[in-house]
Amino acid sequence: MPETTTAHPQTLAALAAEDGGTAGVPIELIGVSKRFGSADPVVDDLTMTVPAGEIVVLLGPSGCGKTTTMRMINRLIEPTSGRILIGGLDARAQQPDQLRRHIGYVIQQAGLFPHMTVAGNIAQVPLMLGWDRRRIARRVDELLELVGLDPAEYRDRYPRRLSGGQQQRVGVARALAADPPVLLMDEPFGALDPITRENLQEELLRLQGELSKTIVFVTHDVDEALRLGDRIAILGAGSRIVQFGTPEEILAEPADPSVEQFVGGGSSMKLLKLTRVRDVALDDAVRARPGDDVADLRRRLHEAARDWAVVLDEEERPLRWVGREDLAGGSGPVGVLPSAAGSRIDTVISGGSTLQEAVEALLNADREVVPVVGRHGRYVGAVTLATVRQAIQEVRQRRQPARHVRADGAGTAVPAASGGVPDTAALAGAAEAGAADEADAR
Amino acid sequence: MSAVGTPAARTGGGPAAAPLGAGWRTLLTPAGVLLAAVATVAYTQAADLDSTEARSLNLPHIAAKTWEHVGLTAVSTLLVLAIAVPLGVLVSRRWMRWSTPAVLAVANIGQSAPPVGVIVLLAIAVGIGFWPAVVALVLYGMLPALRNTMVGLREVDPALVEAARGIGMSAWRVLVRVELPLAVPVILAGVRTTVVHNVGVAGLAAFINGGGLGELVVSGVNTSRVATLVVGSVLIALLALLVDWIAGVVTAALRPKGL
């Protein structure tokens, strides 16, 4: 990890103060063990690096030591042996309370103090850091906005009068109060209903897009891990790393049968959920304008060996499909064909849609093809079942070489094993096909 | 997650649980108590008393004894607070948890021994007067306050304490900012029990010359004057009711918002 900047600051507090708006710093666990009493170690010689600005999910069955691992990072639990570096600084060399004020901490059911208002809860860390009243008030409002709660409405409420989801939003705001470079989240959404949970997961990804913190996220929910993780560390007993990789790697190439079993069947279905349309090679239909001549279009379809064409308006927005049979025997501009000819396009998908949504659209459409639109509803390509199948196969194939590189490590996992390629970029290689203007990453 | 109102929290028993009525009904209790007190005192002035009774039941004497009684109760309650709450906090720290049974056992002895016996034993040990009576009251009233402090702190959701540590609060700050405020309702319920008990037990102080309304009762018994005995008993009971009401109001006022 690049940590050459460790020269001056000796504590995370100093590091955070120096950085101004604090983006993530890497976390390194080096040979970390924890045993309680004389029993088998809960965490056994764990070495792993959480790259700066990424969400790393610790995923594993209950009792595998993932929460213990997380708590050793902010020293709620002291490791028996090993070193933990945060931003290149040894956690042990710092006063624990001071350290924790610069590591955001979010737990299940938020852990809000019921006798303090929302503002009071969020203000705790700034108070300890000695901020003045007005700076704290400003920061509280800013954070409430950030997590999607109207400050005027929620600032003075007590936690009891918030829904579970709102409480957890406040919990996240409290963790972010002092703009820490690192965030630890211990099953934060575990107690929420599925819909709220999904909303908050989306929100977290949005926030992370803005903030680029280093986030360690503990969960036992596979879907949550796949959805949120830039990388996932699958832990077995004693926090042994069974596999450490991007969600795509883990789905396409489970390290051993236990991972396969844990991730569950239907890994192709899960890949569909993970892969965005903008990241796959799109099909392209023959494009036509309402003013094009029918005979001419017929010829072009023939040349392209296609059965159908998409009719676009002046703004490049897809209007309807026309097939060869619609064109047969007709003449004049395409636009004046009888309205029964061809089918109107009701369903379009965008580059941000998942392949799962694309498949759903395909199943509901009356053609075996669905157009993909970019900005301003402009046509950029089309998806067919063949597109989807090929995309999934490509993901699997791309993972083949990775296996050899990763073969080294039982106890260790270093992100370089996967070439250090950010997840979506790995898929994006084949994806230019017109989706370029959708390329604003999440 | 609130630490309030669970059965364990009221182990002190009785009056601690009485809810406060809303609005004007809150004032029914003190109004009734005052009315009854006025009626009782008016009786002592209007009734045809012999000289023995008149010595006990004249206004200045009743007022003085009532004041002594309030003094006994107030001083002993303050001492109980000053000892029981810090002790309860200390005993419920993680590194002191082992001592819980021992501490509770000692406090239990204080309460389960008959108060008359405790008072008389103390008189033998340390003499008679106001302060020995206060010591007896403190011993006797310690248990509810101590136990409720321990229970109140124990019932604070451990996840909250962990969250507080996790965001960087020191142990002391967690205690002052999180644990104690959340335990306040339970602690105050214990104190309320203590103070009401003490009003009653303070009546026994008269046995060792500690003063208070108990003197009316004792002299009523010694001189076979039923009126004196009844007036003394009724005034103690009314004082207990009034003190319970005041404690209730204070508890409601000090209860943290948001719970």
Chai-1 contact restraints between the chains, C-beta under 6 A:
chainA,res_idxA,chainB,res_idxB,connection_type,confidence,min_distance_angstrom,max_distance_angstrom,comment,restraint_id
A,L76,B,G166,contact,1.0,0.0,6.0,A-B,restraint_1
A,D97,B,G168,contact,1.0,0.0,6.0,A-B,restraint_2
A,D97,B,S170,contact,1.0,0.0,6.0,A-B,restraint_3
A,R100,B,G168,contact,1.0,0.0,6.0,A-B,restraint_4
A,R101,B,G168,contact,1.0,0.0,6.0,A-B,restraint_5
A,Y105,B,G166,contact,1.0,0.0,6.0,A-B,restraint_6
A,Y105,B,I167,contact,1.0,0.0,6.0,A-B,restraint_7
A,I107,B,A163,contact,1.0,0.0,6.0,A-B,restraint_8
A,G111,B,A159,contact,1.0,0.0,6.0,A-B,restraint_9
A,G111,B,L160,contact,1.0,0.0,6.0,A-B,restraint_10
A,G111,B,A163,contact,1.0,0.0,6.0,A-B,restraint_11
A,F113,B,V178,contact,1.0,0.0,6.0,A-B,restraint_12
A,P114,B,G258,contact,1.0,0.0,6.0,A-B,restraint_13
A,P114,B,L259,contact,1.0,0.0,6.0,A-B,restraint_14
A,H115,B,P181,contact,1.0,0.0,6.0,A-B,restraint_15
A,H115,B,P256,contact,1.0,0.0,6.0,A-B,restraint_16
A,H115,B,G258,contact,1.0,0.0,6.0,A-B,restraint_17
A,Q124,B,I167,contact,1.0,0.0,6.0,A-B,restraint_18
A,V125,B,I167,contact,1.0,0.0,6.0,A-B,restraint_19
A,M128,B,G168,contact,1.0,0.0,6.0,A-B,restraint_20
A,Y158,B,G258,contact,1.0,0.0,6.0,A-B,restraint_21
